Amino acid sequence: MLYPTAEDLHAHRAEFTYALHGSPTTRALQDVLMSLEGPQCAGVGLTPSGLAAITTTLLSVLSAGDHVLVTDNVYRPRPISATACSSAPASRSAISIR
């Protein structure tokens, strides 16, 4: 149940909005994972896909102007649109973070 009452629905008073920002199930999973990690756990982030997980991880450690070298087939369903790096082997591409 996302909203206990119709008034809460119309006033947008809910922790979850149609699971766009989580759901009671994902919150329960986060709580279990945090308890397994113990008190040193800073938090758990769940992502909807592997690509989102990789992107979130990279964006958390990279800054504007950083470069990442990856193979052309790192994301198999589609080729990566990247700027070629002249010093890299032909099988690699450079992605500039802007």
N, C-alpha and C positions, 0 to 999 in steps of 0.2 A: 504494500500500500504506500503510494507516494505522498498522498495527502489525506490526513485524517478526516477532514471535513471539506465541503464545497467552498466554504469561506476561505479556507487555507489555499485551496486551488486558485481562486480568483485573486487572492492577495499575494500569490507566488511565495508562500511561506512553506518551503520544503528544503530539506537537505539535498535531495536528489531531484533532477529535472529530466524525466523520461530517460534516465540512465546515461545522459550525455556527459555527466560529470560523476559517474559511478552509479552504484546501485547498492541496496542492502547486501546483496550477494558479494559484490566486489569489496565492500567494506569489511565483511566477515573474513574474506580471504586475506586482505591486508592485515587485519588484526591477528590472524593465525600466523602469518609469515613473520610479523614483527615479534610475536611471542616466541617463535622458534629461534629467531636470531638473538634474542635476549636483550638486556637493558642497553647494550651499546648500539642497538639499531636506531638510526636516525629517522627512519621511515621507509615505507615501501611504495614504489610507484608502479602501477599496473598500466600497460599500454595495450591498445587493441590489436597490434600486429608486431611482427618481428621488425619490420621496416621502421615503425614508429619507435620501437625500443632502441634501435641503432641510432636513429636520428636524434632522439632525446639524449642519449649518452654522448654522442659527438658534440652536440650543441652545448652541453653542460661543461665541456672541457676546452672547446675551441673559442677563439676570439676573432674579431674582424681582422682580415688580412692573413690569417693562418691558412695553410694548405694541407690537404689530405691526399695521399697517394693511394689509389685503390685499383684493383684489376677491373677490366671492362665488364666482366661478368659477375660482379659482386651482387647485383640484384638481377637475377636471371630473367624474370618476366619482361623486363624492358632494358634496353641499353641506357647507360647513364649519359646524360647530356653534360659534358665536361669540357673544360678548356685543356687542350693538349699541353703537356709540359715538355719543352724541348730537351731537357736533360734527363728525362725519364725514358726507360725502354718503351718500345712501341706498344707493348701489351699493357701499359699502365696509362692512367689519365690523372690529371690534377684537378681537384675541385677547389675553387677559391670560395672562402666564406666571406660574404659581403654583408 
